[in-house]
Amino acid sequence: MVFSSTIFLFGFLPAVILIYYAQQVLCRKKLRNAVLLICSYLFYLYGAAGFVLILIGATLADYGIGLLIERDGRRKRLWLALALLFNIGLLAYFKYTNFFVGELNLIFTQFGLTRIEWQNVILPIGISFFTFKKISYAMDVYQGKVRAQKNFIDFALYVAIFPQLIAGPIMRYHAVRSQLQERRESWQRFHEGVIRFCWGLAKKVMIADACGRIADYAFTLDPTLLDTKTAWLGAVAYTLQIYFDFSAYSDMAIGLGLLFGFEFPENFKRPYSAVSVTDFWRRWHITLGRWFRDYLYIPLGGNQKGTGRTNLNLGLVFILCGLWHGANWTFVIWGVYHGVILIIERISGLRKLPAVKFQALRRAVTLLLVILGWVVFRSADIFQAIDYLSRMFSITDLPVSYEITQVLNYRSVLLLITALTVFFMPREFSGVQFILDQKGPVPLFTGMLLILVLLPYCAALIMGGSHSPFIYYRF
């Protein structure tokens, strides 16, 4: 089920809110976690009916292993290894088997060997996100940061809570443990949640999808018809699309969490205002970056074992970060690309320059490097990435095709220009936080605008079919 869909907006979400707060009155909050868990499984059942039993079974397994890690101190390393093997194995089977079998078949074909007969495995939506949550739980229990959760319903809700089940933010157990039992719902949080959700919905349906149509045109255009201006237009449009699409999901997830008393971590902090690629990764998909730092980079030794080992650790982390996004060589190359830049910034000392020094130039260079990386990320394969990048830097000027004039209508151009302002905003500015922090009539007026104008407008666009699934649903 997609947040930006009629069944979610007008069916599922109102029903969940009604049932959740009705049980607050009838049962004095005793069943609130059970209600949310059942609703979360129904949410997943709607979009991935064939995999809900895998989600429940994997949750049961990690619940039991967590108890064993805590209770069997002498063999807790063995139980942790089992948890890692189970979760990584499950993720690898569903996400990477098709890729590796395909690569083996290419090699076998070149050497005249018999190909492997294989029926493609279907990827369960959200598996990368809830797998990382379960791994972090096992690691936190092993390291003694938290006690193992005795209540299965609370643990299952941590794994499967529907606002961030499919595409994050990646919520770690030690950060949410107290909220599972002690959170407080309030009208203030509910109001902030509604504003945050509507803000994200508008970003997704209006801006991200408009940029996406332009990017889709450019990246699916016949290479012989792709000239310099169209190639750059498509690259910039995709750069804007992936930010507004993914940050919109995070806004909506955070807003939905507030409706039920949860405070989820922020996932974006104006990433396109970064003054280095190192700074970019402190601002982009923050929860993923912190996960890799705490559960891979630091256990590998971090920056405590010399320059060579530090660079090796960084490179490995970003190769795996790229691979985490999908089973395609383009994702691996994208990860290597960012890893190499980070290593160069670390060796050269650029990452330590004060943010105010040459800020405009550094922001522009960083943005250019990020855009080039997104071209590789968006391309279907390595050959398209190379061809697309070459078109961006070889000066050609072809007549504007009829198809692109249809994509670049007045509405999409206006929304693209609106999206472009994100490149020039102050580094610490947050639109939704600015609204919520204001006193007096400003937040009331803005809230009314979001709820009474933009929400119905977005709903009309959704019912008209002019929306697409979130990009990170694939990961």
C-alpha positions in Angstrom: 0.0 0.0 0.0 1.3 3.4 -1.0 0.9 6.5 1.2 0.0 8.5 -1.9 -3.0 6.3 -2.8 -6.7 6.7 -2.5 -7.1 3.5 -0.5 -4.6 4.7 2.1 -5.7 8.3 2.4 -9.5 7.7 2.4 -9.7 4.1 3.7 -6.8 2.6 5.7 -5.5 5.7 7.5 -8.8 7.0 8.8 -9.8 3.5 9.9 -6.5 3.0 11.8 -6.8 6.4 13.5 -10.4 5.7 14.5 -9.7 2.2 15.9 -6.5 3.2 17.6 -8.1 6.1 19.5 -11.3 4.2 20.2 -9.4 1.5 22.0 -7.6 4.3 24.0 -11.0 5.1 25.5 -12.4 1.6 25.8 -9.2 -0.2 27.0 -7.1 2.5 28.5 -4.2 2.0 26.0 -3.7 -1.6 26.9 -4.2 -2.8 23.3 -2.7 0.2 21.4 0.4 -1.7 20.3 -1.6 -4.8 19.4 -3.9 -2.6 17.3 -1.0 -0.9 15.5 0.7 -4.3 14.9 -2.4 -5.8 13.3 -2.9 -2.8 11.2 0.7 -2.9 10.1 0.4 -6.5 9.0 -2.7 -5.6 7.1 -0.8 -2.7 5.5 1.9 -5.1 4.4 -0.6 -7.8 3.4 -2.3 -5.5 0.9 0.9 -4.9 -1.1 2.8 -8.1 -0.4 0.4 -10.8 0.5 2.7 -13.6 -0.4 5.4 -12.4 2.0 3.6 -11.5 5.2 4.3 -14.9 6.6 8.0 -14.5 5.9 7.9 -11.2 7.8 6.1 -12.7 10.8 8.3 -15.8 10.7 11.5 -13.8 10.5 10.3 -11.6 13.4 9.6 -14.7 15.6 13.1 -16.0 14.8 14.8 -12.7 15.8 12.7 -12.4 18.9 13.8 -15.8 20.1 17.5 -15.3 19.2 17.5 -12.0 21.0 16.3 -13.7 24.2 19.1 -16.4 23.7 21.8 -13.7 23.3 20.8 -12.2 26.6 20.3 -15.3 28.6 23.1 -17.6 27.3 26.1 -15.4 28.0 28.7 -18.0 27.2 27.3 -18.6 23.7 26.0 -15.2 22.9 28.5 -14.7 20.1 27.2 -17.9 18.5 23.6 -16.6 18.8 24.6 -13.3 17.3 26.4 -15.0 14.4 23.2 -17.0 13.9 21.1 -13.8 13.8 23.5 -12.2 11.3 23.6 -15.3 9.1 19.8 -15.7 9.2 19.0 -12.0 8.3 21.8 -11.5 5.8 21.1 -14.8 4.2 17.4 -14.0 3.8 18.2 -10.6 2.4 20.8 -12.0 0.0 18.5 -14.8 -1.2 15.6 -12.5 -2.1 17.6 -9.5 -3.3 20.7 -10.8 -5.0 20.1 -14.4 -6.2 18.6 -13.3 -9.5 21.6 -11.0 -10.1 24.3 -13.6 -9.3 22.6 -16.3 -11.3 22.3 -13.9 -14.2 26.0 -13.1 -14.0 27.0 -16.7 -13.8 24.8 -17.5 -16.9 26.6 -14.8 -18.8 29.9 -16.4 -17.9 28.7 -19.9 -18.7 27.4 -18.7 -22.1 30.7 -17.2 -23.0 32.5 -20.5 -22.3 29.8 -22.6 -24.0 28.6 -24.1 -20.7 25.1 -25.1 -19.8 23.1 -22.2 -18.3 21.5 -22.5 -14.9 17.7 -23.0 -15.2 16.3 -20.4 -12.8 12.9 -18.9 -12.0 13.4 -15.3 -10.8 12.8 -14.7 -7.1 10.3 -11.9 -6.3 11.7 -9.3 -4.0 9.5 -8.6 -0.9 9.0 -4.9 -0.5 10.8 -3.2 2.4 13.0 -6.2 3.1 16.2 -4.1 3.2 14.7 -1.8 5.8 13.2 -4.2 8.2 16.2 -6.6 7.9 18.5 -3.8 9.0 16.2 -3.0 11.9 16.4 -6.6 13.1 20.2 -6.8 12.8 20.6 -3.6 14.8 18.4 -5.1 17.5 20.5 -8.2 17.8 23.7 -6.1 17.8 22.4 -3.8 20.5 21.3 -6.7 22.8 24.7 -8.4 22.2 26.6 -5.2 23.1 24.5 -4.7 26.2 23.0 -1.4 25.0 19.5 -2.7 25.7 17.7 -5.6 27.3 16.1 -8.2 25.1 12.4 -7.4 24.6 10.2 -9.9 26.4 6.9 -8.8 24.9 6.6 -10.2 21.4 3.9 -7.7 20.4 6.2 -4.8 21.2 9.1 -6.3 19.4 7.0 -7.2 16.3 5.6 -3.6 16.3 9.2 -2.3 16.3 9.9 -4.4 13.2 6.7 -3.9 11.3 5.2 -0.5 12.3 3.6 0.6 9.1 4.7 4.3 8.8 8.3 3.2 8.2 8.0 -0.5 7.3 8.6 -0.1 3.6 11.2 2.7 3.2 12.4 3.9 6.6 13.7 5.9 8.3 15.7 3.0 9.7 14.6 3.1 13.3 17.0 1.4 15.8 15.6 -0.4 18.8 17.6 1.4 21.5 16.1 4.7 20.2 12.5 3.6 20.2 12.4 1.1 23.1 10.9 3.5 25.6 8.4 4.8 23.1 6.8 1.4 22.7 5.5 1.6 26.2 5.7 5.1 27.5 4.8 7.3 24.5 2.2 10.0 25.0 -0.3 10.9 22.3 -1.4 14.6 22.3 -3.3 17.0 20.2 -0.1 19.0 19.7 1.7 16.0 18.3 -1.3 15.0 16.2 -1.5 18.5 14.7 2.2 18.4 13.9 1.9 15.0 12.4 -1.0 16.1 10.1 1.1 19.1 9.0 4.2 17.0 8.4 2.2 14.3 6.5 0.5 16.9 4.2 3.9 18.6 3.6 5.4 15.3 2.5 2.4 14.4 0.4 2.6 17.7 -1.5 6.3 17.2 -2.1 5.7 13.7 -3.5 2.6 14.2 -5.6 3.3 17.7 -6.9 7.1 18.1 -7.1 8.7 14.7 -7.1 6.3 13.2 -9.7 6.6 16.2 -12.0 10.4 16.0 -11.9 10.1 12.3 -12.4 8.2 12.5 -15.6 11.0 14.7 -17.0 13.7 12.4 -15.8 11.9 9.3 -17.1 11.7 10.9 -20.6 15.4 11.8 -20.7 16.6 8.4 -19.4 14.4 6.4 -21.7 15.1 8.5 -24.8 16.8 6.9 -27.8 20.5 7.8 -27.3 20.7 9.2 -30.9 18.1 11.8 -29.9 19.7 12.8 -26.6 21.6 16.0 -26.8 23.5 18.0 -24.2 20.7 20.2 -23.0 18.2 17.2 -22.7 20.8 15.1 -20.9 21.5 17.8 -18.3 17.8 18.5 -17.9 17.2 14.8 -17.2 20.1 14.6 -14.8 19.0 17.6 -12.8 15.4 16.5 -12.9 16.3 13.1 -11.4 18.5 14.7 -8.8 15.5 16.7 -7.7 13.1 13.7 -8.0 15.0 11.3 -5.8 15.4 14.0 -3.1 11.8 15.2 -3.1 10.5 11.6 -3.4 12.5 10.1 -0.6 12.4 13.0 1.7 8.6 13.2 1.1 8.3 9.6 2.3 10.4 10.4 5.3 8.2 13.4 6.1 5.1 11.4 5.7 6.5 8.5 7.9 7.5 11.0 10.6 4.1 12.6 10.4 2.3 9.3 10.7 4.4 8.4 13.7 3.4 11.6 15.5 -0.3 10.7 14.9 0.3 7.7 17.2 2.7 9.3 19.6 6.0 8.1 18.1 9.0 10.3 17.3 11.0 8.9 14.4 14.5 10.2 13.6 15.0 12.8 10.8 16.4 11.3 7.6 17.4 14.4 5.6 19.0 17.7 6.5 19.2 19.9 3.4 21.7 17.5 1.6 22.0 19.6 -1.6 23.5 22.4 0.5 26.5 20.2 1.4 30.0 21.7 1.1 31.6 18.3 0.5 30.6 14.8 -0.2 31.4 13.9 3.4 29.0 16.6 4.4 26.4 15.3 1.9 26.5 11.9 3.6 25.9 13.6 7.0 22.7 15.0 5.5 21.4 12.4 3.1 19.6 9.3 4.3 20.9 10.0 7.7 19.6 6.8 9.4 21.3 4.6 6.8 24.6 6.4 7.1 24.5 6.1 10.9 23.6 2.4 10.6 26.6 1.6 8.5 28.8 3.7 10.7 27.7 2.0 14.0 27.3 -1.6 12.8 30.0 -1.9 10.1 32.5 0.9 9.9 33.2 1.1 13.7 33.3 -2.7 14.2 35.8 -2.9 11.3 38.1 -0.5 13.2 36.8 2.8 12.0 39.6 5.4 11.8 41.5 3.9 14.8 43.9 1.6 12.9 45.8 3.8 10.6 45.2 5.7 7.3 45.3 2.7 5.1 42.9 0.7 7.2 40.5 3.7 7.5 40.4 4.1 3.7 39.8 0.4 3.3 37.0 0.5 5.8 35.4 3.5 4.0 35.7 1.8 0.6 34.1 -1.4 1.9 31.3 0.4 3.6 30.3 2.3 0.5 30.6 -0.7 -1.8 28.1 -2.4 0.5 26.0 0.8 0.7 25.8 0.8 -3.1 24.9 -2.9 -3.2 22.3 -2.4 -0.4 20.4 -0.2 -2.9 20.0 -3.0 -5.4 21.4 -5.9 -7.3 23.0 -4.0 -10.3 26.5 -3.0 -11.1 25.4 0.6 -11.4 24.7 0.7 -7.7 28.1 -0.9 -6.9 29.8 1.7 -9.1 27.8 4.5 -7.5 29.0 3.3 -4.0 32.6 3.0 -5.2 32.4 6.5 -6.7 31.2 8.0 -3.4 33.7 6.0 -1.4 36.6 7.2 -3.6 35.6 10.8 -3.2 35.3 10.4 0.5 38.7 8.9 0.7 40.2 11.8 -1.4 38.5 14.3 0.9 39.9 12.6 4.0 43.4 12.4 2.6 43.5 16.0 1.3 41.9 17.5 4.4 39.1 19.1 2.4 36.5 17.6 4.7 37.9 19.6 7.6 37.7 23.0 6.0 35.2 25.4 7.8 31.8 25.3 6.1 31.9 29.1 5.5 35.2 29.0 3.6 34.6 29.2 -0.2 31.1 28.0 0.6 29.3 28.9 -2.7 32.1 27.2 -4.8 32.2 24.1 -2.6 28.5 23.7 -2.7 28.5 24.0 -6.5 31.3 21.4 -6.9 29.7 19.0 -4.4 26.3 19.3 -6.2 28.0 18.6 -9.5 29.7 15.5 -8.1 26.4 14.3 -6.6 24.5 14.9 -9.9 27.0 12.8 -11.8 26.6 10.0 -9.3 22.8 10.1 -9.6 23.2 9.6 -13.4 25.0 6.3 -12.7 22.4 5.4 -10.0 19.5 6.0 -12.4 20.9 4.3 -15.4 19.7 0.8 -16.3 23.2 -0.5 -16.8 26.8 0.6 -17.0 26.6 1.1 -20.8 23.7 3.5 -20.5 25.5 5.4 -17.7 28.7 5.8 -19.8 26.6 6.9 -22.8 24.5 9.3 -20.8 27.5 10.9 -19.2 29.2 11.3 -22.5 26.1 13.0 -23.9 26.2 15.5 -21.0 29.8 16.5 -21.8 29.9 16.3 -25.6 28.3 19.5 -27.0 25.4 18.7 -29.3 22.2 20.6 -30.0 19.3 18.7 -31.6 15.8 20.0 -32.3 13.4 19.8 -29.3 11.2 16.8 -29.9 7.4 16.8 -29.7 7.5 14.4 -26.7 9.6 16.7 -24.6 7.3 19.6 -25.2 4.5 17.4 -23.8 6.5 16.7 -20.7 7.6 20.3 -20.3 4.2 21.9 -19.9 3.6 25.1 -17.9 2.8 23.2 -14.8 5.9 20.9 -14.8 8.2 23.8 -15.7 6.8 25.8 -12.7 7.2 22.9 -10.4 10.7 22.2 -11.7 11.7 25.8 -11.0 10.1 25.5 -7.5 12.2 22.4 -6.9 15.4 24.1 -8.1 15.2 26.5 -5.2 16.4 23.6 -2.9 19.8 24.1 -4.4 20.0 27.7 -3.1 18.4 27.5 0.3 20.4 28.2 3.5 22.2 25.1 4.8 20.1 24.8 8.0 16.7 25.9 6.7 13.8 23.5 7.0 10.5 24.5 5.5 8.2 22.4 7.6 10.1 23.2 10.8 9.9 26.9 9.9 6.1 26.6 9.7 5.9 24.7 13.0 8.2 27.0 14.9 6.3 30.2 14.1 4.1 31.8 16.6 0.7 33.5 16.1 -1.5 33.1 13.0 1.3 31.9 10.6 1.3 28.2 11.5 -2.5 28.2 11.7 -2.8 29.8 8.3 -0.2 27.5 6.8 -1.8 24.5 8.3 -5.1 25.4 6.8 -3.5 25.9 3.4 -1.9 22.5 3.6 -5.0 20.7 4.9 -7.8 22.6 3.1 -6.1 23.4 -0.2 -3.0 21.3 -1.0 -4.4 18.0 0.5 -7.6 18.1 -1.6 -5.5 19.1 -4.7 -3.0 16.2 -4.1 -6.0 13.9 -3.6 -7.4 15.0 -6.9 -4.1 14.3 -8.7 -3.9 10.9 -7.1 -7.5 10.0 -8.1 -6.6 11.2 -11.6 -3.8 8.7 -11.8 -0.9 11.2 -12.1 1.3 9.8 -9.4 3.9 7.0 -9.1 5.2 4.7 -6.3 8.0 5.9 -4.1 11.5 5.3 -5.6 12.8 3.6 -2.4 10.0 1.0 -2.5 12.4 -0.9 -4.8 15.1 -1.0 -2.2 
